[in-house]
Amino acid sequence: MIIVWGNKHVYRTIGFVADFCPLCRGIKGFLLRRVGLAGHVYYITSGEGKLVGYQRTCEGCKTIFNADAEKYASVIKKAASLDDLLHQTYPTLPIVIAERLALEEKVKNTPALLSSSERQELLRAPFALLSPKIEKQFARLQFDKEIGFSMVGVIVFLMIFPTLLQNFFPKHQEESLLIFIALSLIFLGWQFFTARQRFIRHQIIPVLAKAIRPLNPTESEMKSILDEMRQQKHKMGSKLKIDDLIDQLQNSN
Ligand SMILES: [Zn+2]
């Protein structure tokens, strides 16, 4: 008998805090979670494991960042408003990040006044922040709702197909069933093949476009960032289609 054992990450929700999100370009509510590393047997763990860190998930764009739990005055279960959350969990934040908030004001109101290095940095950061999300997704088996629906569709059809065949093609039942199974496999294979592109289109591009839209980037600026990422072997550089990003930037203005 093979016993499956090892270590795995255990996440425990602690509560909500206010913090700055560089993708939403402002102060947002975050879900704070403790990350522990615990031994597992057959992926079943007991306890929350040894502390390895904290992470915060932005309530606006759902991006996960590493967190320093020590800096929050408190963590609360749920605040009535963002002001309330800020006041209770991180009242000094507007002072701590005053410089960044001033820069974001400039992005919003007078982007033409940004220096070229400020602009480059503000444009590059969202790509760099979202790249790990793509790397993580590409490292695991792709399974999304489209694949789920396709599989259910194939199974349901396989249940009713033999009866249909009996009624309409009584002489070619076996051949028809084999053709159907072959077509289903091709269809499911295609769904798996395109799942990664769907992930980028649905989970990455809307957040990325929202973050860079205030800077009104040109196609060549975005292209050079993606080229650079490709050279540095970031999957984002080769898998993110610039046309999809341009469409998103134009369509949801
Ligand atoms: Zn955000």
Boltz pocket constraint, residues with backbone or C-beta under 6 A from the ligand:
constraints:
  - pocket:
      binder: B
      contacts: [[A, 21], [A, 22], [A, 23], [A, 24], [A, 25], [A, 28], [A, 58], [A, 59], [A, 60], [A, 61], [A, 62], [A, 63]]
      max_distance: 6.0
